Every structure is written in C-alpha cells, then in structure tokens.
Amino acid sequence: MSKFNHGRELFRRYGGNPILSPERWPYLANSTFNPGAVRHNGETWLLVRVEDMRGFSHLTFARSKDGITNWQIDEEPTLVPDPVYNEEQWGIEDPRIVWLPEREEFAVTYVSFSKDGPMVSLALSRDLRHFVRKGAMLPPEDKDASLFPRLIKDRYVLIHRPIIRGEAHIWIAFSPDLRYWGDHKILIPVRPGWWDSTRVGLGPPPIETPEGWLIIYHGVRMTVSGALYRVGLALLDLEEPWKIIRRSDEWVFGPREPYERVGDVPGVTFPTGAVLNEDTGELMLYYGAADTTVCLATARLDEVLDYLLHEADG
Ligand code: BMA
C-alpha cells in the first residue's frame, strides 16, 4: 500500500492543456506530439513530432519564452526524412535532445522508421534548425534513445530500448566517440504482472540531481481495449549509471483527462522532454497525449526525489 497519494500529486497538469495541437499548426498536420525539449537563451525550444497525412512523421521547431504559451512554430517542417539515409524512409519520430557542453552542440536522438524496423539515429545541431546527421546508432528494432547530458568517466552514455526475443526492456550502452557502442546491459526491465509489464522505454533524457540521475520512463500494460502508457520513475548512480538506486513501484502519471483518453491512440501519456528550472526547482514535463497533442505537467524536483527516496517502495 502506497504511503504516497495523500491528496497530492507529484505531476500537476497545466490547466490550458493541450499546449500545442494540429488544429493550430501553421500547415496541415494529422497530429503534433512527443516533443524533445530544451531551455536555451531564455527560451524553451521544442522539436515536435508532426505526423503528415501520409502517416509519416517529421520534426518541427517551436519556441516560447515561458515554455507554456505564445509558441512560435516554424512555417515549414524543420527536419524531414532524408532519402540519403535509407532508414528514414517511413519517417522520423520522438526526438530526445541534450546539450553536450564539451562539443557545444545539441545531440538529437530520434527514431528513424526503416522498412526493416524502427532504429535510433543521431543528429547534431547548434540551433535545432540545422543538423548534421550521424546516421543510425544501433540495429533495429530500437526506440526511446537518449544520450546522457555529459560524459561519464570519459565515455558517452546512451539509454535505449531494443526489442529482443519480443522483450522490451530499457538498455544502457557506452561509447568513446558517439559511433561505436559497447558494454551493453539491461538497465530497467519490464515487470511481469505490473503496470509496466509489456514494455518500458525512456522518457526525457536523464536529469542530473544531487541524489542521482532521475529517469522518467513510460511503462505499458496491454488491456483488452489496447495499450495503456503510464509514467514511472527511477534513480541511477551518478558515476555508475548502470546501477539503479531506486525504482518507483507505482506509476506517477497516466491517462486521465479527455485529451489523454481520446485521440489517434487513446490511453497514452508519453513524456519525451523535460526542462528543469535550477532556480525554482520546478520541472516542466512535455508529453504527447493520445498520440495527438503536446501537453505539459509540472512537478517540484525536491518532491519527486523525496518520493523516490522515501516513499516509493522500490
Ligand atoms: C510507441 C511509440 C510512440 C507512441 C506510442 C503510443 O511505440 O511509437 O511514438 O507515442 O507507441 O502509440
């Protein structure tokens, strides 16, 4: 029995959700969802996944001063599938963005939908408008990948979610150069019988805190009326990130509002971006709702860590 949930919620929805939707997009789009998010130069920058009327996705840049309202959205798609990169044939999806201080550029990891299955690809950028593609990182089937926002013991660290023997666990890998990956390990496995029994996958990039790397992940359970995508938490050791310090027993966020229950894929809350205000300790979580719109929920980082360290059963 949870000691938590005495009338308070860790993640609180923004009352004006959804913050971005296809109806208010500058060009015809079926859906706008699962955005990568960063705070840069006093603005929040998103790369939003946009699905066109063929069912293929591309990414479009949007910016806002407060990260909530007055979004300026590019009039045209910003990053579109490149035919030179064969694996992008059926679209590019679900970006995660980190700033790499030692390279002074952003690393965008996204799903490239190849005919041979989904893969994770890397593109580098200084402004999220112009990109240098580095191609596919690992073989299919793979999704939900992000780099850590800094080197750990001189190596880049990647979290990703391959599907192997039909099993969908979260994995971790290491690289000296962003090109060759090794020391592969399962990091967060699915839990048979639980709310995260069918699939798990990383949400936003890992967030560095004094207590460890905060991991926000999605967990899936299949039901007779489809999959339910909910959100759980874990904390990883700062210098040995393959070690889990805590994992929440409970989901801390999940489909509840009409905009999360009605859409192209009902019952989906899918966080892909997080922005931490270091001054106020407020965490802004950007998520796709029902594979249709972009929504926002906020939490206090201290409450999230307190919950994980003292109240989560894991
Ligand atoms: C996952 C990804 C996400 C999507 C989710 C729910 O496998 O493809 O892009 O939001 O399914 O449909």
Residues whose N, C-alpha, C, O or C-beta is under 5 A from the ligand:
A	BS01	BMA	D94 V265 V268 F270 D291
